[in-house]
Amino acid sequence: MYERFYRLRERPFALTPDPDYLYPSRVHREALSYLRYGIESHAGFIVITGAIGSGKTMLLQTMMRSLDGQTTVARIMNTLLDPRELVESAMIDLGLDPSGSSKPAMLKQFGDFLVNERMAGRLVLLVIDEAQNLTLPALEEIRMLSNLETEKSKLLQIVLMGQPDLRDKLDRPELEQLRQRITVSYHLDPLDAEETAHYINHRLARASIGAPLEFSRDVTDRVHARSGGVPRLINVISDATLVFGYGEERCEIDGSLVDEVIADLDATGVLGPRSNPNRHASVIPVEAAATMNESQPNVASGVTRPDASARTVEDDGRARQLLEREKQLKARELEMATRERELAEQRRVLAEQYRILRAKPAPAAAAAPSSWPPTAAVQRTSAQPTAFTTIRPARRAGLWSRVKQTFLGTERAVEDSL
């Protein structure tokens, strides 16, 4: 669209997580360092969190691109799963077939695969994106998977990536055992104003064919003020700015154009309401969350969690919506389980009826119904006249003939011939 006008080979602010456009900001460099350290040291759980659009998926893509051939990766992106489905998804992504197996047999197959990979000198890495959607039983199932280990090291390395809600879940008392196994943890902060300027012009330079187009500091500061330093919102505003500039044939982007773009995006609801990128929207009920120590610092990233009283009304409403959604999912799972039991009982009853019918002796064959015309197998006797035979009454013998037959014993044939 505007690529030829601005001498670009492609759109520099596309929303797809392309590692070629990763800007090595301070937080992204640190997050990659934590990831590499955790994987190379065979640590326990690795947890990376960040606000929506903070670049977690691009960070994950960059990390996976840097892995060598001795690492087998299973990646789960759809996390609205129960514990069994979670294990099945991991096995399917590793090339295993869990269908038709009981859960103990499935776990044994998974464990044998991990042992074989370790004997071949390969590390198995399980990466779970959008981990904030996992239920508490699913997180506990993941902890049980981490028990697959040898005397020297873990057989499975697990990386959890998600929104700040994930940290709230991990603070639940029920997940104390899982939380103690987290050895590497990092939270992605938003970009500051200077990093936002470098981020925008870095992507423009990567996509440029000739002399790169640059946004002035006045322009990037306006973009930062509205986006809050969140990379995805920066991309949305910058891409729309190039579209507006192309429409008005502006070779240079100025502050007035950016203000016009932001006003249009706000009017159409594209950017949505202004939000705090560092918020910790919780899926925990407000009453339970209020009793937790929200001010506990994050040792790995140095981020201090806001006090529970700082939550806004919108955050509490979203928490209630998430709780209601989780209840609906559990109710749906229960309904499906009940339906499966009913179908299994119906199949059992039908199988029993079929067995009884097979065991019952067959009744004697009934006489075949008469049909017309008669079949060739039915043989008529000479005494049965056909429909076209004329029956003539036998002639009564005379008196002289009966006398001769009585006294002389004359044959009937002879008598008739007389």
Backbone torsions as a table, in degrees:
resi	resn	phi	psi	omega
1	MET	NA	-72.6	-179.9
2	TYR	-100.1	2.6	-173.2
3	GLU	-61.4	-46.0	-177.2
4	ARG	-67.7	-35.9	-178.2
5	PHE	-64.7	-39.0	-179.0
6	TYR	-100.7	11.9	177.4
7	ARG	56.3	55.6	178.4
8	LEU	-119.0	143.0	178.7
9	ARG	-82.5	-19.5	177.4
10	GLU	-162.0	173.1	-179.8
11	ARG	-72.5	121.1	-175.6
12	PRO	-77.9	-16.9	-175.1
13	PHE	-116.8	34.3	174.8
14	ALA	-65.1	150.8	-175.5
15	LEU	-84.4	-3.0	177.8
16	THR	-72.1	141.4	-177.5
17	PRO	-78.4	78.6	-179.3
18	ASP	-89.7	116.1	-179.3
19	PRO	-61.8	-22.0	178.9
20	ASP	-63.8	-21.1	-177.8
21	TYR	-104.7	12.0	179.4
22	LEU	-66.0	122.1	175.0
23	TYR	-89.7	123.0	-176.0
24	PRO	-77.6	70.9	175.8
25	SER	-70.9	173.3	-178.2
26	ARG	-60.4	-47.2	-176.1
27	VAL	-68.0	-35.7	-179.8
28	HIS	-73.2	-35.6	175.5
29	ARG	-64.2	-44.0	179.5
30	GLU	-65.1	-41.6	179.7
31	ALA	-62.8	-42.1	177.3
32	LEU	-63.8	-37.8	178.7
33	SER	-64.2	-42.5	178.2
34	TYR	-63.7	-41.9	179.0
35	LEU	-61.3	-48.7	-178.3
36	ARG	-64.3	-39.6	178.6
37	TYR	-62.8	-46.1	-178.6
38	GLY	-63.2	-38.6	-179.2
39	ILE	-72.7	-45.2	-177.2
40	GLU	-70.0	-29.3	-179.8
41	SER	-90.6	2.3	-179.3
42	HIS	53.5	45.0	-179.1
43	ALA	-71.2	-178.4	178.8
44	GLY	-74.5	-123.5	179.0
45	PHE	-80.3	145.6	173.8
46	ILE	-116.9	126.3	-177.9
47	VAL	-121.6	122.9	176.3
48	ILE	-123.3	123.1	179.8
49	THR	-123.6	162.0	178.1
50	GLY	-176.2	159.9	179.7
51	ALA	-66.2	165.9	177.5
52	ILE	-60.0	127.6	179.0
53	GLY	81.2	14.1	-177.9
54	SER	-82.6	-5.7	176.9
55	GLY	102.1	22.6	-178.7
56	LYS	-66.0	-43.8	-178.0
57	THR	-66.6	-40.8	176.8
58	MET	-64.0	-37.9	176.5
59	LEU	-62.2	-42.2	179.1
60	LEU	-65.0	-42.0	178.0
61	GLN	-62.1	-40.8	179.3
62	THR	-65.3	-41.4	178.8
63	MET	-64.0	-43.5	-178.6
64	MET	-67.6	-32.5	178.0
65	ARG	-66.1	-29.3	-177.2
66	SER	-85.5	-5.3	-179.3
67	LEU	-72.0	149.0	179.5
68	ASP	-87.8	-178.4	-178.3
69	GLY	-74.6	-3.8	179.8
70	GLN	-95.1	14.4	179.5
71	THR	-122.3	122.6	176.3
72	THR	-99.3	123.8	-171.8
73	VAL	-113.6	132.6	169.1
74	ALA	-116.1	125.8	-175.7
75	ARG	-121.0	128.3	179.1
76	ILE	-116.1	122.9	-178.8
77	MET	-111.9	-28.3	176.0
78	ASN	-94.4	107.4	-172.6
79	THR	-106.3	10.2	174.9
80	LEU	-83.3	68.0	-172.8
81	LEU	-132.9	151.2	171.6
82	ASP	-82.8	173.4	-175.3
83	PRO	-56.3	-44.4	-178.6
84	ARG	-65.6	-43.5	-179.9
85	GLU	-63.5	-31.1	178.2
86	LEU	-64.7	-45.6	178.4
87	VAL	-65.2	-41.3	179.1
88	GLU	-61.8	-40.3	179.1
89	SER	-62.7	-41.9	178.8
90	ALA	-63.9	-41.6	-179.2
91	MET	-66.9	-42.1	179.6
92	ILE	-62.4	-40.3	-179.8
93	ASP	-68.1	-23.1	177.0
94	LEU	-89.3	0.6	178.5
95	GLY	90.5	11.8	179.0
96	LEU	-94.1	161.1	-178.3
97	ASP	-117.8	99.8	-178.9
98	PRO	-89.2	0.9	-174.0
99	SER	-65.2	138.7	176.4
100	GLY	78.1	4.0	-177.7
101	SER	-102.3	146.5	170.7
102	SER	-72.0	166.1	-177.3
103	LYS	-63.9	-43.1	176.0
104	PRO	-59.5	-41.6	178.8
105	ALA	-66.3	-36.8	179.1
106	MET	-65.4	-43.2	179.0
107	LEU	-67.4	-35.2	177.1
108	LYS	-65.9	-41.3	177.3
109	GLN	-62.0	-40.7	179.0
110	PHE	-65.3	-43.9	179.1
111	GLY	-63.7	-40.6	178.1
112	ASP	-62.7	-37.8	178.3
113	PHE	-63.6	-43.6	179.9
114	LEU	-63.1	-40.2	178.5
115	VAL	-64.3	-43.3	179.6
116	ASN	-63.6	-39.2	178.0
117	GLU	-65.1	-40.7	178.9
118	ARG	-66.2	-38.4	177.7
119	MET	-65.3	-29.2	177.8
120	ALA	-84.1	1.6	177.8
121	GLY	81.6	20.5	-178.8
122	ARG	-110.5	146.5	176.7
123	LEU	-98.2	136.1	177.8
124	VAL	-102.6	123.1	-176.7
125	LEU	-116.2	123.8	176.6
126	LEU	-106.3	114.7	-178.9
127	VAL	-110.2	123.2	-179.2
128	ILE	-116.0	109.0	177.8
129	ASP	-89.7	156.9	-176.5
130	GLU	54.6	44.2	-175.3
131	ALA	-69.6	-13.3	179.3
132	GLN	-66.6	-16.7	179.8
133	ASN	-85.0	-7.7	-178.6
134	LEU	-68.7	139.6	174.9
135	THR	-77.2	166.3	179.4
136	LEU	-61.7	-42.3	176.0
137	PRO	-61.6	-35.6	179.0
138	ALA	-67.2	-40.5	176.4
139	LEU	-64.4	-36.9	177.0
140	GLU	-67.4	-34.9	176.2
141	GLU	-64.1	-38.3	177.2
142	ILE	-63.4	-40.4	177.4
143	ARG	-61.7	-38.9	178.5
144	MET	-65.3	-35.4	176.9
145	LEU	-63.4	-31.6	179.9
146	SER	-69.6	-11.8	176.6
147	ASN	-73.8	-11.0	177.2
148	LEU	-73.5	103.5	-173.6
149	GLU	-153.3	165.1	173.3
150	THR	-102.3	-175.0	178.5
151	GLU	-69.1	-20.0	-174.8
152	LYS	-103.0	-37.8	-172.6
153	SER	-156.6	171.3	177.7
154	LYS	-75.9	145.1	175.8
155	LEU	-86.5	-17.1	-175.7
156	LEU	-135.4	126.1	175.8
157	GLN	-100.3	132.3	-172.8
158	ILE	-122.5	129.8	177.2
159	VAL	-119.1	125.1	177.2
160	LEU	-109.8	124.3	178.2
161	MET	-124.9	133.3	-178.6
162	GLY	-170.9	-174.6	179.8
163	GLN	-80.4	171.3	-178.9
164	PRO	-56.3	-21.8	176.7
165	ASP	-56.4	-30.5	-177.7
166	LEU	-60.7	-39.3	179.6
167	ARG	-65.7	-35.8	177.1
168	ASP	-63.8	-39.9	177.9
169	LYS	-65.2	-42.3	-178.6
170	LEU	-67.8	-16.7	176.5
171	ASP	-82.6	-4.0	179.1
172	ARG	-64.6	142.3	179.7
173	PRO	-59.7	-29.7	-178.1
174	GLU	-67.2	-19.8	-176.7
175	LEU	-107.1	28.0	-179.4
176	GLU	-60.2	-41.2	-179.2
177	GLN	-64.7	-39.6	178.1
178	LEU	-67.8	-42.2	-177.6
179	ARG	-62.5	-34.9	179.8
180	GLN	-69.8	-16.9	-179.9
181	ARG	-92.3	-2.4	178.2
182	ILE	-80.0	113.6	-178.4
183	THR	-104.3	-20.6	179.1
184	VAL	-130.0	125.6	-178.5
185	SER	-144.2	136.9	-179.5
186	TYR	-150.2	145.6	177.8
187	HIS	-119.7	128.8	-179.5
188	LEU	-80.9	114.8	175.0
189	ASP	-82.3	158.0	174.5
190	PRO	-70.2	164.4	179.7
191	LEU	-76.3	146.6	173.1
192	ASP	-84.1	-177.3	-174.5
193	ALA	-64.1	-41.1	-179.1
194	GLU	-68.2	-41.9	178.5
195	GLU	-66.4	-33.1	177.0
196	THR	-62.8	-41.7	178.2
197	ALA	-63.2	-45.6	178.9
198	HIS	-65.3	-37.0	-179.6
199	TYR	-62.1	-47.5	-177.6
200	ILE	-64.3	-49.8	-176.7
201	ASN	-71.6	-25.1	174.5
202	HIS	-65.3	-43.8	179.9
203	ARG	-69.8	-36.8	176.1
204	LEU	-63.3	-40.1	179.8
205	ALA	-68.1	-36.6	-179.6
206	ARG	-66.0	-33.0	-176.8
207	ALA	-93.6	-6.1	-173.3
208	SER	-76.8	147.1	175.3
209	ILE	-92.8	-47.1	179.1
210	GLY	-110.7	-132.5	176.5
211	ALA	-65.6	124.0	-173.1
212	PRO	-70.6	144.4	171.9
213	LEU	-73.3	140.5	179.6
214	GLU	-127.4	143.3	172.1
215	PHE	-92.7	135.1	178.7
216	SER	-70.2	164.9	-178.8
217	ARG	-64.9	-32.5	177.1
218	ASP	-62.0	-40.5	179.7
219	VAL	-68.0	-47.8	-177.1
220	THR	-65.7	-32.4	177.5
221	ASP	-66.4	-36.6	177.3
222	ARG	-67.6	-39.6	177.1
223	VAL	-64.1	-42.2	-179.3
224	HIS	-65.4	-39.7	-178.2
225	ALA	-61.5	-36.3	-179.5
226	ARG	-85.4	-34.4	-176.0
227	SER	-83.8	-19.5	-176.7
228	GLY	71.3	14.2	-180.0
229	GLY	82.1	10.6	178.3
230	VAL	-83.5	121.0	-174.1
231	PRO	-55.2	-38.6	-177.7
232	ARG	-66.1	-42.2	178.0
233	LEU	-68.4	-33.8	175.0
234	ILE	-60.3	-42.5	179.4
235	ASN	-63.8	-42.1	-178.8
236	VAL	-62.4	-47.7	-178.2
237	ILE	-66.6	-43.4	-177.1
238	SER	-66.4	-40.8	178.9
239	ASP	-64.2	-43.8	178.3
240	ALA	-64.7	-32.8	178.2
241	THR	-64.5	-41.9	177.4
242	LEU	-65.5	-36.7	177.9
243	VAL	-64.2	-46.6	179.2
244	PHE	-64.3	-41.1	179.5
245	GLY	-63.1	-38.9	177.3
246	TYR	-66.0	-39.9	179.9
247	GLY	-64.1	-33.9	179.5
248	GLU	-98.8	5.6	177.8
249	GLU	55.9	47.8	177.1
250	ARG	-97.9	119.8	178.5
251	CYS	-77.3	-23.2	178.3
252	GLU	-120.1	144.4	-179.3
253	ILE	-100.5	127.9	179.5
254	ASP	-119.7	175.6	-175.8
255	GLY	-65.3	-35.9	-179.2
256	SER	-64.3	-37.1	178.0
257	LEU	-66.0	-42.3	179.7
258	VAL	-64.1	-40.9	177.8
259	ASP	-61.3	-39.8	178.3
260	GLU	-64.9	-41.0	179.5
261	VAL	-64.0	-46.9	-178.1
262	ILE	-63.0	-40.3	178.7
263	ALA	-63.0	-39.5	179.7
264	ASP	-68.8	-40.9	179.6
265	LEU	-66.6	-36.1	176.8
266	ASP	-70.0	-37.5	-179.1
267	ALA	-66.8	-34.9	-180.0
268	THR	-88.4	-4.7	177.6
269	GLY	78.4	15.0	-178.9
270	VAL	-67.5	-42.2	-177.3
271	LEU	-80.8	-20.3	-179.6
272	GLY	74.5	-178.2	-179.8
273	PRO	-70.2	153.6	176.7
274	ARG	-67.7	136.3	-177.0
275	SER	-134.5	163.2	177.3
276	ASN	-90.7	114.0	-177.3
277	PRO	-62.3	-22.4	-177.1
278	ASN	-96.3	9.5	-179.0
279	ARG	-65.3	158.2	176.5
280	HIS	-120.3	75.2	176.0
281	ALA	-62.7	126.8	-170.7
282	SER	-109.7	146.7	172.5
283	VAL	-94.3	3.3	179.6
284	ILE	-86.9	141.9	176.1
285	PRO	-55.1	147.8	-175.0
286	VAL	-58.6	-39.3	-178.2
287	GLU	-63.6	-41.5	179.7
288	ALA	-72.3	-36.4	-178.5
289	ALA	-67.5	-31.1	-177.3
290	ALA	-67.0	-23.6	-178.9
291	THR	-85.6	-8.2	-178.1
292	MET	-85.0	161.0	179.2
293	ASN	-87.2	89.8	-176.0
294	GLU	-74.9	-17.1	-176.8
295	SER	-90.4	9.5	179.2
296	GLN	-67.4	126.3	-177.0
297	PRO	-74.4	153.4	173.3
298	ASN	-89.4	109.8	-173.2
299	VAL	-63.2	-38.7	-173.9
300	ALA	-70.7	-40.1	-173.5
301	SER	-109.5	-9.3	179.0
302	GLY	75.6	18.2	-178.5
303	VAL	-92.6	127.9	177.7
304	THR	-96.0	128.1	-176.8
305	ARG	-76.4	140.8	-179.4
306	PRO	-68.4	155.0	178.8
307	ASP	-68.2	153.2	-177.2
308	ALA	-62.2	-28.6	-179.6
309	SER	-68.6	-14.7	-178.5
310	ALA	-82.3	-5.9	179.2
311	ARG	-63.8	140.6	178.3
312	THR	-88.1	169.1	178.1
313	VAL	-64.0	-36.0	179.2
314	GLU	-63.1	-39.9	179.7
315	ASP	-63.9	-43.5	179.0
316	ASP	-64.4	-38.6	177.7
317	GLY	-64.5	-40.1	178.3
318	ARG	-66.3	-36.4	177.6
319	ALA	-62.0	-43.3	178.6
320	ARG	-65.1	-38.1	177.6
321	GLN	-62.9	-41.5	179.0
322	LEU	-65.8	-39.2	177.4
323	LEU	-62.9	-43.5	179.1
324	GLU	-64.0	-37.5	178.8
325	ARG	-65.8	-40.1	179.5
326	GLU	-66.0	-37.6	176.7
327	LYS	-63.8	-41.1	178.9
328	GLN	-63.8	-39.6	178.6
329	LEU	-64.6	-41.7	178.4
330	LYS	-64.9	-40.4	177.7
331	ALA	-63.2	-38.6	178.5
332	ARG	-65.4	-41.4	177.9
333	GLU	-62.7	-41.5	178.6
334	LEU	-64.0	-41.0	178.5
335	GLU	-63.0	-42.3	178.8
336	MET	-64.7	-40.4	179.0
337	ALA	-63.8	-41.3	177.7
338	THR	-63.8	-40.8	179.4
339	ARG	-64.6	-39.4	178.1
340	GLU	-64.2	-39.6	177.2
341	ARG	-64.3	-40.7	178.8
342	GLU	-63.2	-42.7	178.9
343	LEU	-64.7	-38.7	178.4
344	ALA	-63.6	-39.7	178.5
345	GLU	-67.0	-39.9	177.1
346	GLN	-62.8	-41.5	177.9
347	ARG	-64.0	-37.1	179.7
348	ARG	-66.0	-42.6	179.8
349	VAL	-64.4	-43.0	179.1
350	LEU	-63.8	-39.5	178.3
351	ALA	-64.8	-37.6	179.3
352	GLU	-68.2	-41.2	177.3
353	GLN	-63.4	-39.2	178.5
354	TYR	-64.9	-39.9	179.4
355	ARG	-64.4	-40.1	-179.8
356	ILE	-65.9	-41.3	179.2
357	LEU	-64.6	-37.0	178.7
358	ARG	-68.1	-34.4	-177.9
359	ALA	-78.7	-20.3	-178.2
360	LYS	-73.4	132.1	-179.7
361	PRO	-64.6	144.4	-179.0
362	ALA	-72.6	136.8	178.0
363	PRO	-68.3	155.6	179.9
364	ALA	-61.3	145.4	-177.1
365	ALA	-66.7	129.5	179.2
366	ALA	-73.3	154.5	180.0
367	ALA	-62.6	136.9	-178.1
368	ALA	-65.5	135.6	179.7
369	PRO	-67.1	147.7	179.9
370	SER	-69.7	149.0	-180.0
371	SER	-138.0	160.1	179.7
372	TRP	-130.8	130.1	6.4
373	PRO	-80.4	158.4	-178.6
374	PRO	-62.4	151.0	179.2
375	THR	-75.2	164.4	-178.8
376	ALA	-68.0	-20.0	-177.7
377	ALA	-71.2	-19.6	-179.3
378	VAL	-82.7	118.9	-178.1
379	GLN	-98.9	128.4	176.0
380	ARG	-87.1	141.9	173.6
381	THR	-84.2	165.7	-177.7
382	SER	-67.8	-19.9	-178.6
383	ALA	-79.6	-15.1	-178.7
384	GLN	-89.2	115.8	179.6
385	PRO	-76.8	149.2	175.5
386	THR	-82.1	176.2	-177.9
387	ALA	-68.5	-19.9	-175.8
388	PHE	-110.3	11.2	-178.8
389	THR	-89.7	132.1	178.0
390	THR	-95.0	121.3	-176.1
391	ILE	-94.2	121.7	179.0
392	ARG	-106.2	135.6	-179.9
393	PRO	-69.1	142.8	-179.9
394	ALA	-65.9	141.4	-179.7
395	ARG	-78.1	129.0	-178.3
396	ARG	-73.9	133.3	-177.9
397	ALA	-66.1	149.4	-179.9
398	GLY	-79.5	176.7	-176.5
399	LEU	-67.6	-47.3	-179.4
400	TRP	-59.8	-37.3	178.8
401	SER	-66.7	-38.9	-178.9
402	ARG	-69.7	-33.5	178.8
403	VAL	-65.9	-47.2	179.5
404	LYS	-60.4	-39.7	-178.7
405	GLN	-67.5	-34.2	-177.0
406	THR	-76.1	-47.1	-174.0
407	PHE	-89.3	-32.0	-175.1
408	LEU	-101.9	-11.1	-179.5
409	GLY	67.4	34.5	-177.1
410	THR	-69.3	141.5	179.0
411	GLU	-67.3	152.2	-179.3
412	ARG	-64.9	-37.8	179.6
413	ALA	-65.5	-40.2	179.3
414	VAL	-65.0	-39.7	-178.3
415	GLU	-62.2	-42.7	-177.8
416	ASP	-67.7	-32.6	-179.6
417	SER	-71.5	-24.5	176.9
418	LEU	-74.6	NA	NA
